[in-house]
């Protein structure tokens, strides 16, 4: 039986499919990826490769992907909300298949979870945090608190321990007692061991870039995004997700 094939554009050069894809969807879907080779998690690191995103979307569609996502949060929001949507449309026009970005994904995920007032924990430097607040605010969300780990190196992001990420999340939530949910931003952060524990501890919906990006891509492709683990998002009926691309 042929599995659906979905395309991922990922920031690291190796073009590896994120572990979350296997944990969430196992053998249900074949994910294929192409890497950009960013020089760092910063505007300076994105600048030399950001114009390759559309080209990679076209290549993934040529490889048989029936939908494509730009699986990098900051690289898709850092130039502002208008250019984020322009990028998505350019990907779609070039690829000829439905396309999305991780920044679109996290907004849809938070809205599906009925979170408007949000606390945000990130891997980012302060400049990217400011741009993320601008992006989320433009999309109708109220960021009550945000803090980042100020990491620029790609491999350093992958190396963040669950305990470090949980401690960051706890600090942000402590500063935002009115938050309706928590968002952990940066697709390279390993959040599998963090999302469920924070959800249970605080009784709030928690979502993160990589799982939200995969959930959104499944939805955009017309597939069932429900799965085990990773919090409330993956237990929502598929019809509850916001419509549109």
Secondary structure, DSSP 8 states (H G I E B T S, - for coil): ---EEEEEEESSTT----HHHHHHHTTSEEEEEEE---SSSSHHHHHTTGGGHHHHHHHHHHTT-SEEEE--HHHHHTT-HHHHHHHHHHHHHHHSSEEEEHHHHHHHHHHHTT--EEEEEES--HHHHHHHHHHHHHTT-EEEEEEE-----HHHHHT--HHHHHHHHHHHHHT-TT-SEEEEE-TTS--HHHHHHHHHHH-SEEEEHHHHHHHHHHHHTT-----SSSSGGGGS-GGGS----
